[in-house]
Amino acid sequence: MTQPQTDTRALRNALGRFATGIAIVTAIDPDGHPIGLTVNSFSAVSLQPALVLWCLDNGSHNLEAFRKASHHAINILSAEQQDLSNRFATWPADRFVGLPWQAGVGGAPVFPGCCASFEVANESALPGGDHTVFVGRVEKFSEAPELAPLLFHAGQYRKLAGV
């Protein structure tokens, strides 16, 4: 079914037909506090140099803090981390209370139990319509190939079949 370009709900639904992984992007704000949020807009850009990107809504109250951060950590969630995804997709007072994490490059929080993590230097923040596209240079990464990823498709969490 074809929809007019101005129907943003229909566009969002159509975009949701593309299955994505789920990540939590973290940083340290200018006051030295950890910040983070759930995203599904992570993507590889380049291997040489090693660049990745993620996008943040321009209406986010964390936008300026992420712009000013020297580094970000992109934590790729495993299938067992749906609760963590939900925690960072909502607005509790402090998302980090009681959570184990370690400071990565530039202090950005890195969570245990993830499929992969990328510690990146904040290279650029580019305008992208109603979002800002953050491009980061990978300085350190790790992976746990034995863990299945948490996926998102058609507005719901999913898991890979047979994993």
Secondary structure, 3 states (H helix, E strand, C coil): CCCCCCCHHHHHHHHCCCCEECEEEEEECCCCCEEEEEECCCEEEECCCCEEEEEEECCCCCHHHHHHCCEEEEEECECCCHHHHHHHHCCCCCCCCCCCCEECHHHCEECCCCCEEEEEEEEEEEEECCEEEEEEEEEEEEECCCCCECEEECCEEECCCCC
